[in-house]
Amino acid sequence: MGQQELAVQSLFKVAREDLILLVHPAKNQRQLEILGGCENLLKSLCVDSNIGIKTKIFDVSDTVRNSRAAQKKNEIEIVISSKVNASGTEVTEEDRKHAFGENKLPPIRQNNLFDYMLAALSDKIMILLSSVSVISLALGLYEDFGPQSNSTQPRVHWVEGFSILIAADLQKEKKFRKLNSVKEDRYVKAIRNGETQLISIYVILVGDILLLEPGDVLAADGILVSGMGLTCDESSATGESDTIKKSPKHDAILLSGSQVTEGTGKYLVTSVGPNSFFGKIMMGMRTEMEDTPLQVKLDGLAERIAKFGAAGAIFMFIVLLIKYIVQVMNTTGFGSGANQENGTSVASQVLKIIMQSVAIIAIAVPEGLPLAVTLALAYATTRMMKDNCLVRVISACETMGNATTICSDKTGTLTQNRMTVVAGVIGKNVSFEGPEEIRILNDRLKNISVEPAHDPKTEILNSKFKVFGLNGVNLLERIIEGISFNCSVFETKDSLNRPAIIGSKTETALVEWAINLGFKYKEIRSSNEIQLVQMLPFSSERKMMASIIRISNPGYPIIYRIHVKGAPEVILKSCDRIALLPFSPCSGVKYTENDCASSGETTSIDHVESRIPTAGSRSNPSLPLIHPLDSKLRKFCMSKIESFAEKSLRTICLAFRDFSELEFKTLLSGELLKKVQEIKLQEQLAKEIQSKNALIVEIPAVLSISQISQEISETKSFPSLPRSQKEEDDEIADSDILSFSFAFTDFFGVKLICAAIVGIEDPIRPGVAEAVKKCQDAGVSVKMVTGDNIMTAISIAKKCGIYQKDKLGIVMEGARFRQLSKEDRELILPRLQVLARSSPIDKQLLVSSLKAMGETVAVTGDGTNDGPALKLADIGFSMGIAGTEVAKEASSIILMDDSFSSVVSAIIWGRSVNDSVKKFLQFQLSVNVSAMIITLISSILDSTESSVLTVVQLLWVNLIIDTLAALSLGTENPLPDVLNRKPESRKSSLINLTMWKMILGQAVLQVVVNLSLLFGGAQFFGFQELVNEGGVLAINSSSASVQAINERVLLRTITIIIQFGGVTFETTPLNGMQWLFCVLVGFTSIPWGVILRLVRLFSFKVFMH
């Protein structure tokens, strides 16, 4: 930190590093307490929560005056302590920028043309090809246009060097452009100069007071100053699947990148830019791209081939030079005589020898290899789009083929990141589980009814209560009615313009369940016959939510109904009855145990409650039978709750109770009213005491409110019930009475009827378990890495097949994993299957540890918190639909359908690319080895040091045939059995013994045949290579394929070159018999390939040793 920053930092009473510790490496409420809480931070940062920062000059002397003006306006006297920056030093925007930074990330250095040129020349194969091309071009130009050139011969020697140079440039891989190079700016609401303003996220400063409302995405870290029912979805930031309830006392830390799901509030910005939680994640993704395992192996192979080619060229140059010197000295000798070798002749001959030597290097280098790799990758990426895999980094294709470990995020990757009702029990007798049973639940419930019986006892019962038929849908309507009113969700549009429900994940799950059952919750809430009287919002302390509605259906008496939802262990304590759906054999509904036994009990008059009519024509004017919640039924309910808990389902109990208008008024005017009057009197006394102390200077910036007032603020008030003017003047309004939580919990929310118990969870995506099994069968280990709690993580991991206790799998939390030593981590990593409660740093540590152990690591994720791990991994998979822009930018492959199953497709195509490269290598090296040997031997044996294969002929064998072979071998579809073998390690050889057996075997055949016909004039090397290509289509020890013979383009190219190549390619046209002879001899590669495959690998190993 410079002197200027130190001087500016002294203006504030808190350091930048202390603020960073609030969120790094994880949320730290203890750090907030160390800093003195929110009030002390406001003073330390020289800001008033009601005025905000001054955009030009912040004068502390003005703070008290402006603060008191605001306090008077709000009828609350707040005085800021004058001890904050008592010297009156002015704090400007620039001071805040110097002390805490800006809300921008440092720009990334852009590569220029020179950088790309250096990158192109860093490839060893390209360097060697370019060097050879320059030498060949110079020698060719000298021969054609030099002083000793023969004007009668075509000047085509320079073609070789020029062709190699052009081919080298054409084989460069094109770079992929980034999907999103520029991020769109957005605006947030901030309090500055005492006014609410819209400001860009890029100008947010530490000390800003920002306003929050549902749907907002936090642009900076901060501390909640005040709020009402504020909850945040931190799943994209931390991986936590549940929404987080925020309050200044219990969880006041807000993370950048999280989203507000409900409630409102304002917060103090504490960290911006690279110092924020979101900024650190983005900075963590700025890592250098590493070479893929295939690139490392190809570089090593190219280096070895280059050394081999150079050694061969030097050997050939020495041998031919010695041979030339010996021949000249044994004949004419060196000198200036007429028949002697003069200086010009010697120079020309030496250049010719150099050309032959350079040709050896040109032959040795597999110049078609970069093209083969590029073609195979390009073809694979195109075909992978059909399998919903968008490849952003082309090298990720081949890397995925040898992936040994997949570290998968849970929320949004393995699961749908959408809480869903997956199981439950309606009343007592109807249970359901799974999407199929949920889909037909409504239709099945329609079949559950009881017609009037002829039994005298039952007839009396039906007559007394006017029961003309019971319908299971009747109870379901009660349940959906309660869900509709006991929620605060709202509808919006997602990024694809599809309807989306925003709110608490629990409420969203229940509302979507209602919609899937065919109900319209918005119509129920807006019904003319139903009025919402009062709502008690959910509280983590109460673990419940309740609402009271007034039903005024024409033709029926007015009734009041309370709907309650919450934790079953809390709600069941307030229930004394349970709904029983009668047994119906033809209903087709899944029943619980003892169904038939319990049905008999429901016919007792003592067990039946009077039926109260419902609103409108939405249901029959009768209820299912009601039974006292005795110990047996309580035990049954608890067993259902326990069974849901074992599956890590979040259980919700739904209950209700009806009141006649007289019962409702009686409750309001009895003991409840007296209790409220007492509290009102206490509040009036508290206000009088506060008014006397309003002018005291050093009181807290926000006046403390009594527990009673807090209780009031927790509820939402609605218009009071219709009352006379006298009642409004003399009595407490009904809405005021119901604004107290104890009105619900102690008076109306008792003696409830348990209607249903449902289990919700974030379900796994379809096909995930099957995809995980395929990965494991292919030798790829799958590990779950999540920010969720350990019990939920274990449950989901079991369903996906990731956690296998019988294989001694290890489950660990991120905090413990982070504290392990390097040696301990290496010991547990092979068995680690689930890492729960993990932060982005833990995920990075896991990936880096696995890579250090030689693993090829793939990471799947969809959230902002997955960004650093996605970038660090060898292959990063992000979700195309649910994934954040941060995750997509950090990934190398985007799964367009958000399906983990697409990862299996990527593995298949990756292994296909590796197979294609190996096939081409086997083909190319067999060509190059045989061509080198033939060139070397023929040059030594020839009296003029000329090879049987000229430089231009070798060029078209290498470039033209190899290029078309790369096109043929690199565009094959993957074989179905590629998942039946284990992935190759980073240290494994690119060319295995089986491939060496075929390479050397085919080279021996071609050398023997071609040398046997060396002086016969029948050169059919090109066609024999065509047949050899068919033999490499099966690189393993399976039967050989002759598919390449059908490659018409390659066959026609060879025919055209031989028949019409003429002087340029130094070929002679063949007649019919010669073509037949070449074809027959060329086909010897097929039976020879079969013989080679029959040779046992053990025998070949002995031979190699």
Buried (B, 14 or more C-beta within 10 A) or exposed (E): EEEEBEEBBEBBBBBBEBBBBBBBBBBBEEBBEEBBBBBBBBBBBBBBBBBBBBBEEBBBEBBBEBBBEBBEEEEEBBBBBBEBBEEEEBBBBEBBBBBBBBBBBEEEEEEEEEEEEEEBEEBBBBBBBBBBBEBBBEBBBBBBEEEEBEEEEEBBBBBBBBBBBEBBEEBBBEEEEEEEEEEEEEEBBBBBEBEEBEBEBBBBBBBBBBBBEBEBBBBBBBBBBBBEBBBBBBBBBBBBBBBBBBBBEEBBBBBBBBBBBBBBBBBBBBBBBBBBBBBBBBBBBEEEEEEBBBBEBBBEBBEEBBEBBBEBBEEBBEBBBEBBBEBBEEEBEBEEEEEEBEEEBBEBBBBBBBBBBBBBBBBBBBBBBBBBBBBBBBBBBEBBEEBBBBBBBBBBBBBBBBBBBBBBBBBBBBBBBBBBBBBBBBBBBBBBBEEEBBEEBBBBBEBBBBEEEEEEEBEEBBEEBEBEEBBBBBBBBBBBBBBBBBBBBEEEEEEEEEEBBBBBBBBBBBBBBBBBBEBEBBEBBEBEBBBBBBBBBBBEEBEBBBBBBBBBBEEBEEBBBBBBBBBBEBBBEBBBBBBBBBBBEEBEBBBBEEBEEBBEBBBEEEBBBEBBBBBBEBBBBBBBBBBEBBEEBBEBBBEBBEBBBEBBBBBBBBBBBBBEEEBBBEBBEEEBBEBBEEBBEEBEEBEEEBEEEBEEEEBEBBEEEEEBBEBBEBBBEBEBBEEEEEBEEEBBBBBBBBBBBBBBBBBBBBEBBBBBBBBBBBBBBEBBBBBBBBBBEBBBBBBBBBBBBBEBBBBBBBBBBBBEEEEEBBBBBBBEBBEBEEEEBBEEBEEBBBBBBBBBBBBBBBBBBBBEBEBBBBBBBBBBBBBBBBBBBBBBBBBBBBBBBBBBBBBBBBBBBBBBBBBBBBBBBBBBBBBBBBBBBBBBBBBBBBBBBBBBBBBEBBEEBEBBBBBBBBBBBBBBBBBBBBBBBBBBEBBEEBBEEEBBEBEEEBBBEBBBBBBBBBBBBBBEBBBEBBEEEBBBBBBBBBBBBBBBBBBEBEEBBBBBBEBEEBBEBBBEBBEEBEEEBBBEEBEEEBBEBBBEBBBBBBEBBEEBBEBEEEEBEEEEE
